[in-house]
Amino acid sequence: MITKPHLEEAMYRAMALAATNMPPDVRAALERVLEEETEPLARQHLQVSLDNADLAAKGEGLVCADTGFPMFFVKAGAQTRIEDGFGAVNECAARATARATADCLLRPTMVDPFTRANPGDNVGNGMPKVELVFEGDGDGLEVIAAPKGGGSEIFGTFYRMLFPADGVAGVKKFVVECIRDACYAGKICPPAIIGVGVGGTADLCMALAKKAALLRRVGFHHSDPALAVLEDELTNAARSLGIGPMGARGVNAVLAVHIATAATHTAALPVAFNAQCLVGRRWKAILDGSGHATFTGEI
């Protein structure tokens, strides 16, 4: 059985690592972009981000000061047992988030939407965001902590219900327009990782886009060859916009475009867009059935 102290500690450490360590695939992508960009300002933006990540990994600050929205994506097996049941996942997430905030690993950015009252610990109605899914027959847990920056969420979230007749061309137009609007003036801190959800209901479509942006290794193509080609087409289209790192002139407005799909109504073609900023924060805790945890930046 996984005890609540074990789960809370794993969630806390995963969030702490996410805030202070750039995932290896994200770093490799940024280093590739740095070699390619020629505009001095674009290169400076990239180098500063990489330097910040180096300092954060040494215990000198955070990868980025805007730790944004605290989120946990949790996967359990059919045999997983947790002390006090699965309701404890939300409880442990809240305590881990409050601890991380108190330790200055998260900035207290969560407020009431109307009164703007700030509890100071990033814990409130619906926050931290926790998604729990079940997969496989194992007895462990996989927890991905993702503190998603405010800029990428505020300026990098779009949804539209297209007509089925708009087809692939309509999806392409929507995504490229979103990239242009989101990356203009560096609003989402590009080069961004773009998630595109197509199909499902409105809420499912949005969830597909967010998880495609946050939870897939950068540049790892969709298993469907046609969608993999579309991902490359959209990435290449973004390169033609003349927008580079942090909105400077350049070619790398995005690091990658990741598409995810779901079946939808015959009269519908919902499309969603969600951006992840250039630091791509996420870290994974893997707990076995006894609560022992290992941590990795690999997805």
CORQUI-V288706 format. One line per field, one symbol per residue. ss: DSSP state (A for helix, B for strand, O for the rest). psi: psi as a letter, one per 30 degrees, with the letter a starting at -180 (. if undefined). Layout:
# CORQUI-V288706
ss: ???
psi: ???
This chain:
# CORQUI-V288706
ss: OBOAAAAAAAAAAAAAAAAAOOOAAAAAAAAAAAAAOOOAAAAAAAAAAAAAAAAAAOOOOOOOOOOOBBBBBBBBOOOOOBOOOOOAAAAAAAAAAAAAAAOOOOOOOOBOOOOOOBOOOOOBOOBOBBBBBBOOOOOOBBBBBBBBOAAAAAAOBBBBBBOAAAAAAAAAAAAAAAAAAAAAAAOOOOOBBBBBBBBOOAAAAAAAAAAAAAOOOOOOOOOOAAAAAAAAAAAAAAAOOOBOAAAOBOOOOBBBBBBBBBOOOOOOBBBBBBBBOOOOOOBBBBBOOOOOBBBBOOO
psi: kjleeeeeeeeeeeeeeeffkkkeeeeeeeeeeefekfkeeeeeeeeeeeeeeeeefggialekfjfbjkkkjkkllfgkkkkglfffeeeeeeeeeeeeeeggfkkifklkfefgkjfgggkajfklkkkklkkaglgakkkjkjjkkeeeeefhklkkjlkefeaeeeeeeeeeeeeeeefkggegilklkkkkkkaaleeeeeeeeeeeeegkkkgjlkfjeeeeeeeeeeeeeefffgkakgflkafiflelkkkkllklkfglikklkkkklffhkkkkkjkafffkklkkfk.
